[in-house]
Every structure is written in structure tokens, then in C-alpha cells.
């Protein structure tokens, strides 16, 4: 079963053919690579396959309920934050839970609020652990190191 099938796909910009007669099939769980010199249409073909552009010729068929992620090669960043700030953005919910847990830790020191705070803390801690709260920073550091970034970056 193919997730994406291209049949005689072509793309032209005005009178200039970027590519033509491309047919391919990408099966479930396949890993593919597009290799070629700059300017031959690799990005354009990819954008056509995922539905961000229309082909000038041919047809692309995508399986129902397919979810395609795409990270453009020319990323646009508008943030003024550090690299560390940016990679923590997707984990904002975990940072909020951390703040709430710290507040509850302080409340547990008050004998009048300790029992209620402890019950709330237990629920948050389970949620925090289930969502990877105790490991997300380590995973971020490992990912950044694997991509060649240093702590100074």
C-alpha cells in the first residue's frame, strides 16, 4: 500500500520545464532521499508530493488520513531568544507544570495547607512524569549535541 503515488508529474515555470514525467510510489514506512544538484527541482517535487504546490502535469495521489510534516529548508525565525529558549517552546506545558509543582512544594511546608497541596502535587507529578517532564531537558541537550551544537550556542 502506497502512501503517496506520483504519475507522470511535471512542473514548468513559464516555458521552462523544471522536470517532467516523474512517476514514483512511496510505501508505508519508507525512507527516501532526494539527491541532485542545486536547481534541478528537488524541493519543488517534494512540495508537490506533499500538496503545497500543484504540478503542471500529471497527478499525485495521497492515502486518506495521511499526515505529512514538512520543515522548509529556508526556515524563518522571528525570535530574539537564545537557541535554548527556542527549543523549549514546545515544552511550555511542562514548564508550567514545573512552576505549579514548585508552588505546591512551598504550600506543603505550611501545615494548614500541606494535605491539600500534597494531593494536588501527586496528580501533577503523575502528569508531569507521563509527559516526559523529568527527561525533556536531557533529550533536548542530546538532540542539540547530536546536531553539532555546543552549550555556547
C-alpha positions, 0 to 999 in steps of 0.5 A: 500500500502506497502512501503517496503515488506520483504519475507522470508529474511535471512542473514548468515555470513559464516555458521552462520545464523544471522536470517532467514525467516523474512517476514514483510510489512511496510505501508505508514506512519508507525512507527516501532521499532526494539527491541532485544538484542545486536547481534541478527541482528537488524541493519543488517535487517534494512540495508537490508530493506533499500538496503545497504546490500543484504540478503542471502535469500529471497527478499525485495521489495521497492515502486518506488520513495521511499526515505529512510534516514538512520543515522548509529548508529556508526556515524563518525565525522571528525570535530574539531568544537564545537557541535554548529558549527556542527549543523549549517552546514546545515544552511550555506545558511542562514548564508550567507544570514545573512552576505549579509543582514548585508552588505546591512544594512551598504550600506543603511546608505550611501545615494548614495547607500541606494535605491539600497541596500534597494531593494536588502535587501527586496528580501533577507529578503523575502528569508531569512524569507521563509527559516526559517532564523529568527527561525533556531537558536531557533529550533536548541537550542530546538532540542539540549535541547530536546536531553539532551544537555546543552549550555556547550556542 
